[in-house]
Amino acid sequence: MTIAYSQTTLGSIQPYRAVSRPVLAVDPGNRFTKWIDCQTVRSIPSYVKELADWEEGGTDDQSYEIGFDGKRYLVGRLAQLMGGAPAFESGKADLAHLLILPALASDSPQRIERLVIPTPDSRNQATIAKLKELETTIEFSVNGHDCLSTIRSVVAVDECRGAYDLALGRSMWRYPQNPNGILDIGGGTAIARLFAPGGALLRDADIVLPGTSHLAQRLAAAILPKVGNTADAGMLMDAIASGNLCYGSTDIDFSREFVAVRDAWTADIRAKLKANWAKYLPSLGELVVIGGSATLLQPMCEQSKGRFKVAPRPQFFNLYGLNKEQN
């Protein structure tokens, strides 16, 4: 998909008039879009809904109304409530140009020197080309306020890289002379990666695993008799994240089914790590688990006797690393 940006009607931006922003790290994930705004972490559900002329928009602390290229969109929680497209189904790469717009909002015209975005594989030229389309001047509106941002350079960073570097900087690796790993449990996929001493990515050890959307699909099949139809995957993931384990606002409890499905899903992850990392396991130092669903693997971490551990604030751990690494 080629992103066609509208021509600005606010006039050309002169460098001395635009506020310069050295770096902005944005993670448009399959479940949530995250960024850091003035040292405050922002997180909104990765849902986008295009609004028809007759439809009303709205905003809250996790929702933004966007005007872009002659169209109106909701991005975030309200988009989810109004049946918008979730990134874990539509593909986060195709929605990224809309998901990042709330992070680009500014009261004044701005020039972003480097927009840092994690990507599954920085060697994928098609993905890089799509991200490079963001290197332009974008005119848009957020919650009724006109915005103008110029992106000088898009920096694509391999997913897990920021988390590894942050763990290294915080001296979290007890065995830095050994290969160490990051397991990022995302909504669409989970990615497991190993890094050699010094930080080189061991590409032959990359593993792509089913993310929490696959867990939700299994769970939807398990509770079909209770719900009466196929349960919404997003609602199931929200319930899992909250720990409520009830479907939506109903009193349908799926805690028993969840434990069985989660244990099977975790067993699959362990089996694939063991099979794909066979040659590295004898020298493996530690594995840090990150992502919004990292705590689902806490039982596996406990079984590892301390070699596997969930990162502090796991949902934002990679974002913190990206922000620190690029400053």
N, C-alpha and C positions, 0 to 999 in steps of 0.2 A: 504493500500500500504506500502510495506517495502522499505525503502530507502537504496539502496546499494551504499555505498561510495567506491571510488577507493582507493587502497593502495597508500600511498605516495611514490614517487620516490626520494624525497629530503632528505631522511634519517630521523631517529627519532629525535624529538624535545626535547632537554634537557631543563628543567625548567629555567636554568640560561641564555639560549640563546634566549628564546622566550620573546617578549615584553608582559608584563602582563597588561590586561585591566580589571579593577574590574567589570564593568557592561556595557552592551550594550542593550538598549531598542529598539526593532524593532516592528513595527506594519504592518504586511503584510495584508492589508485590501482588501476588495472586489473591491474597486475602485482605491486606491492608496496604495503604500508601503512607509512607512515613518520611518525615524530614525534620530538621532542626531549625527553628525560627527563633533567633535571639536567645540561644541557649535553652529554649523550651522545645521539647519533643512534641511534634504533632503527629497524630495518627487518625486516619479515616478509612472506613471500609472501601475496598476497591470495587465500587459499583459506579456505573455511568448510565444515566437515562437521558435520552434526547427528548425534550419537551415539545409537544405540539403547540400550535398557536393558542389553543383554547385551554391549555393546562397551566395551572399555577405552579410556581416554583416554591422556594423557601430556603431558609438557612437555620442552622443551629451550630453547636460547637463541633460537630462532626460532619457537617454538610455545607456545600458551597453551590451557589447558582452561578454558572459560567456562561458567558456570551463569547462565542468564538466562530469566526467565519460565517457570520450571518445566522447562526443557530444558537439555541439555548439548551443548556444541559444542567442536570443535577449530578453532582459528584459526591459520593459519601453515603452516610446513613439514610438520608431521605430517598436517595436513588434506590437503595436496597428495599426500603419499605414500599416504594412505588413500582416495584417490579423491573428495575433497571438491570442492565447486563453485568454479571459478575466477571471479574477478570479471570477467575479460575476456570470459567467456561468459555469466555470469548477469546481469551489470550491476552496476557498483560502487555505484550509487545504492541498489539493493535490499539490498545486503549491508553498507552503510556503518554501520548501527546496531550490527552485530556486530563489524565490523572495527576500530572505534574503541575498543572496550571495553578491550583491553590498555593503551591509552594513558591511559585514565581510572582505572586501578587505583591505589589508594592505601592505605597502612596505616591511615589515619585518615579519617573522613568529611571530604569536601572540597567547597568551593564554587568552581566555575570561572566567573569573571566573563565571559570571552569564549572560546568555542571557535571557532577559525579553521579553515575548511575551504575548499580551492580547489574551484571548480566551473567547468564549461565556459562557462557564460553566466549571470552573476548577474541577468540580466533575466528568466530563465525562472521564472515564478511557481510552476509546479508543483514544480520542484526546490527552490525556496526554501521552499515550504510543507512539503515532506518534511523538509528540514533543520531547520526550526523546531520540528518534533515532538521534537527532541532537547532543547529547552528545558524541562527537567523534572528531577525527582529520580529517579535510576536506581539500583535495587538489583540487584546481580549478584555473582558470585564469579569470581575469577581464580586458577587453580591451587589451589583449595581455600580461599582466603582471601575472606571476605565484604568487599564494597566498597559504598560509598554515595557517590554523586557528584551534586551539584546543578549543573546548567548554567544560568547566568543568561541568557546570550545567545549565539546562534550567528551568527558573522560569515562570510558567503559572499564569497569573493574570486575574481575571474576568474582562471582558470589563466593563467600567464605573468606576471601582475602582480607577484608577489613577486620573480621572477627579474629583471624589468626594473628594479625599484626597487633591488635589491641590486647589480646591475651599475652603476647610476647612483651609488649610494653608494660603490662601490669605484673610481669613475672609470674604468670599463672602456670607456665609450663615447668613442671618439676624436673623434666628430663629434656632440656633444650638441645642436647646433643643427639637426640633420637628423632625419628619422624613423629610428628604429632598431627592430629586430625581435627576437623570441624565437621559436624553433622548439622545441617540447616534444615529443620523441619518446616517446610512451607505449605501453603494451601494447595497449590497445584502439584508440586513435586517436592521431594526432599533430596538434597544433594549432599553427598559425603565426599570429602576431599582430604588428602594427606599432603603435608608440607615437609620437605626435607629440612635438616638443620640449616639455618641461614635463610629459610623462607621460600625456596624454590618449590613451585607446585609440581607434584608428582602426577603428571597427566594420566599415566596408565592406571592410576588408582582411583580415578574419578568414578563415582557411582551415582546414577540417577534412580531414585526410589519413589514409590507412590507417596504423595503428600496426604494431608488431612482430608482433602476432597474425596480421595479414594476410600479413606476410612469412613467418611460420611455416606458414601454410596453403599458400602457394605452394611452399614448400620441401617440405612433406609430399607434395604432388602429384609433385614432381620426384624424390623418393627412394622413391616407392611400390614400384617394382620391387625395390629393395634390401631394404626392410623387410618387404614382403609384405602389409601392410595400412596403413591410414591412420595415420601417426605422430602421437603425442600432441603437440599444439602447445606445451603447457607444458614438456615435456621438451626439445623443440627450442629453445625460447627460453632455457632454462637452459644448454644446451650452447653456444649462441651467446654468451651472457653470459660464460661461463667461458673461451671460446676453444678449448674441447676439440674441438668439431665432430664428435663421435661421438654416436650415438643411445643415450641412457641409459647403461647399464653394458655395452652390447654393443660389439663392435669394428666396427660399421657406420660407416664414415667418410663424411661428406657434405660435405667441404670443397670439392670441385669444384663440386657443385651449388649450394652456398651462395654462392660468389662470383658465379655467373651470376644467381641469384635476387636477391641483394643489389644488384647493379649495376642490374638492371631496376627494382627497387623505388626505388632512389635516383634513377634517371632520371625516374621518374614524379613524385617529389617536386619535383625541379628544374623539370620542365615546368609543374607546377601553380603553383609559386611565380612563375615567369616570366609565366604567363598571367594570374594573378589580381592580381599586383602591378605590372602593366605601367605604370600611371600613376605609381607611386611609385619604380620602379627608378632613374630618373635622379637622384633626390635621396636614395636610401637610404643611410644611414650604414653600419651594420653589422648582422649577424645573429648572435646568440649561440644555440647549440644546447644544449639541456638534456635531461634525462631519462635513464633507465637505458640506453637504446640509442643515446645521442648519438654515441658513438665510431664507430658504423657509418657515420656521415656524414663521417668524417674525410677521406676522399678528395675529397668535394665541397668541404669547407672548404679543402683545399689548392689546388684548382683556382680558388678565388675570390681567390687572392693576398692573403689576410689579411682580407678583408671579412667572411667567415664564420668563426666560431671556436667550438670546443667549450668550454663553461664548465668551470672547475675543479670537481671532484667533481660532475659534471653531474646525477647521480641525486638529489642532495639540494639542489641550488642553489636551486630554487624554495622548498623548505621553509625553508632558511636565510633567504630573503627574507621569507617570511610571518612567521617568528618575530621577525625584526628590525623589520619594519614595524609590527607590532601591539604592541610593547613600549613 
